[in-house]
Amino acid sequence: MTRATVFVALFLVVAIGFVAGCAAPLGGKVVAAPAECRLQGAWVGSYSGGPWETPLIFQSTLTPQDPAGKKLTYVMRWVNPDATLRNPQFEETDYASEFVGEAVKTGSKDYDYSLIGYGVKERAGDRNEITYIFVINAR
């Protein structure tokens, strides 16, 4: 596992864990949600730090798979991705895919989730090449 892979995995654990904790940033302050929270809906998040000067921004959409909302389809899209992760190993990567997966409610404020995303190199007249794969399993 490369240093960039570890960084992105840790970033996602923090970013998604914050959302899954059912707290929302509001004007620089964290506003807690009710004891029983629902993760479904659309979210926007950002992360400052790592090798970037400009914060990473992402959009997340969580769609219930069941009426109780205990299992959700999870899609995270990067608004301003750095497809190379500032890692020379990935410098030929043209873009980072969205992350897709599932979130499963395990407690009143807890979710386990799994996401997968790809780095892609475009190739004219042929299928694009996958340059890296990220698999995130977290709580």
SULHU-V494758 format. One record per helix or strand of 2 or more residues. SS is the DSSP state (H for helix, E for strand). FROM is the first residue (numbers start at 0). TO is the last residue. If there is no record, write none. Layout:
BEGIN
ss=SS from=FROM to=TO
ss=SS from=FROM to=TO
END
This chain:
BEGIN
ss=H from=2 to=19
ss=E from=22 to=25
ss=E from=28 to=31
ss=E from=40 to=46
ss=E from=55 to=63
ss=E from=70 to=77
ss=H from=87 to=89
ss=E from=94 to=95
ss=E from=98 to=104
ss=E from=110 to=120
ss=E from=128 to=137
END
